[in-house]
Amino acid sequence: MSFVEVENVSKSFGDNVVLRNVTLEVAEHEVVCLIGASGSGKSTLLRCINLLEPIDEGRIVVDGDLITNGKVDANAIRREIGIVFQAFNLFPHMTVLQNVTLAPRRVRNLRRGEAEASARELLRRIGLEDKAAEYPDRLSGGQQQRVAIVRALAMQPKLMLLDEITSALDPQLVSEVLNLVRELADFGMTMIIATHEMSFAREVASKVCFLDGGVILEEGDAKDIFSAPSEPRTREFLARIIEAGRL
Amino acid sequence: MHALHRVLQAFVSPQSFRLALPDVWAGFQVNIKMMFLAEALVLVLALGVAIIRGLPGRSAAPLRGAAIVYTDLFRGTPLILVAFLVGFGLPGLQLRVISTQTTFVYGVAALTLVYTAYVTEVYRAGIESVHPSQSSAARSLGLSYFQALRYVVVPQAVRRVIPPLLNDFIGLQKDTALITVIGVAEAAQQAQNFSNTYYNFTSYVVAAVFFIFLTIPLARFTDHLIAVRERKERAAAI
């Protein structure tokens, strides 16, 4: 059985249809990469799975629970699903440690000492333990994004959604973030990743979905999609990516 | 020369200054009390009204509407009219509790009603200036709407609105003098009593000096906060 089932999901913002009849299945411990041009619906799909955007049609099931019938406690769903954003979205008025411990303390009701101990352990693993007392604006983009990942991991999510998490980073900072994601994949974390990093997608993804105009136009094994795409639009997209030197 | 002498005598006579000082000072302490009480109430109530104005969803529409009507009414009505309505109107109702308060309490109530409406707008601007992605990030971690406000949005909003908030409080400090119209024995009233008795206006200057000495430090502090903020923002932009 799939861990995440997205079935015939449609979503519009006003007249602008961003998702049309999207169906996607993700098995437990699987890493699915969503590729496609900006505006193709990748981010919106992730935001819908996290209930940050209500869907217009279709259904989404996560870990056996139907989450889109409007009756579920959205807060309870979100605490099991971590999402990391392109712009990090760390809380600027809190230190790194406070950023990481906020949700465990206020949502999981952990005692401060307990939450801080596990936060420090996570920060130690990504080599940022010495930044615990710093405010986010004192960190590099790569460090901020790694803290944002750790902030989501501190809630021990069953599923991680990564929304173009390296797109706002300077090129030399991308690898430190991708290395962390690679570790998560090796660890067996179920992930859906919207990304423009094609070689990374080819390496970690068990499945790649190409989105175009709010539709999953093509999906399959990473090596099939990248070496022998069947859809002309996919070929066109990949050709442009190669031209730009990104693959 | 003669005219100048008369002007000085009427407005800044040292003798009258000394004579008026004790009464006006006693009155000014009432202004300070009204000011601190009203400011404390405004800080809390205005945040409440601002949050109500921002509540999402159709079911909160009546509450949002009530908050909008309140801010529109009390920002639009001159304080002196609110003071009359509260200070003379409420006692006239002959109800328990609300008709049996002192003029001091009515004065604080009038100031609070009017300034809460102003400061609500200040808070609201602050809350709206916090980027929605902050609230998204908080909600995505499982925090409820109110937890996201409490821990993420409001702390950032309040920091940003401290300078305009202090500006409103400078206005409130001075407007405590208007409460004289409902018979509170504050500085302006004491100054008027003196002036009526001695046919000399120095007492008003005494009261003005008190207000100025109270306002200048607050104004300088506000300027300082704005300057610090600008320095930080310029540093962040580099």
Contacts between the chains, C-beta under 8 A, distances in Angstrom:
chain1	res1	chain2	res2	distance
A	50	B	140	5.6
A	52	B	136	5.7
A	52	B	139	6.7
A	52	B	140	6.2
A	75	B	139	7.8
A	75	B	142	5.3
A	75	B	143	7.3
A	75	B	144	5.3
A	76	B	142	7.4
A	78	B	139	6.4
A	78	B	140	5.6
A	78	B	141	7.1
A	78	B	142	4.8
A	79	B	141	6.9
A	79	B	142	2.8
A	80	B	142	7.9
A	81	B	140	7.7
A	82	B	140	7.6
A	82	B	141	7.9
A	83	B	140	4.6
A	85	B	133	6.6
A	85	B	136	7.5
A	85	B	137	6.7
A	87	B	133	6.2
A	89	B	133	4.9
A	89	B	134	6.4
A	89	B	136	6.9
A	89	B	137	3.8
A	90	B	137	7.7
A	91	B	134	6.7
A	91	B	137	7.2
A	91	B	138	7.5
A	91	B	151	8.0
A	91	B	152	5.6
A	91	B	156	7.8
A	92	B	156	7.0
A	93	B	155	5.3
A	93	B	156	5.3
A	93	B	159	6.8
A	102	B	138	7.8
A	102	B	141	7.1
A	102	B	143	7.6
A	102	B	151	6.1
A	102	B	152	7.9
A	103	B	141	3.7
A	103	B	142	5.8
A	103	B	143	6.3
A	106	B	143	6.2
A	106	B	147	5.6
A	106	B	151	6.5
A	107	B	141	6.6
A	107	B	142	4.2
A	107	B	143	6.0
A	107	B	147	7.5
A	137	B	236	6.5
A	151	B	141	7.2
A	152	B	140	7.8
A	152	B	141	7.2
A	155	B	141	6.1
A	155	B	142	6.5
